Every structure is written in C-alpha cells, then in structure tokens.
Amino acid sequence: MEYRKLGATDMEVSEISFGCWTMGGQNWSYDGEPDGWADPDEDEITAGVKAGLDAGVRPGSTRE
C-alpha cells in the first residue's frame, strides 16, 4: 500500500480508501427517499473491513 501525507499535516493516509457508507443499513435522503442498501450482511461487512485493514487501507469513508 502506498501512503501520502494529508495536506499540511503529519498524518499519512493510504492512496486507496474504503467506502463504508451503507454498511450500517438503509439510509434516507433529505427528501425522505431510500438511499442505499437495506439488510447488509454483518459477516460480509466484517470480512471486508478486516481485508481492507490487513491490506493497509486507512481511513474509511462514510460519505458524511
């Protein structure tokens, strides 16, 4: 994994990030429409996060 400094800080982040937006389940947009996936499989999510961390991915993005 390659890392880069984040702006003018000493913090290093991986060049590849991990999108975590819908891992918590269904989300809702500001106008009340469903936005994302419902009923995610917790075992698959855990395995995906572990694989990313093992590969050196940091940080994760939550879309917010």
Stockholm file with secondary structure:
# STOCKHOLM 1.0

chainA/1-64         MEYRKLGATDMEVSEISFGCWTMGGQNWSYDGEPDGWADPDEDEITAGVKAGLDAGVRPGSTRE
#=GR chainA/1-64 SS CCEEECTTSSCEEESSCEECTTTTSCCBCTTSCBCSCSSCCHHHHHHHHHHHHHTTCCCEECCC
#=GC SS_cons        CCEEECTTSSCEEESSCEECTTTTSCCBCTTSCBCSCSSCCHHHHHHHHHHHHHTTCCCEECCC
//
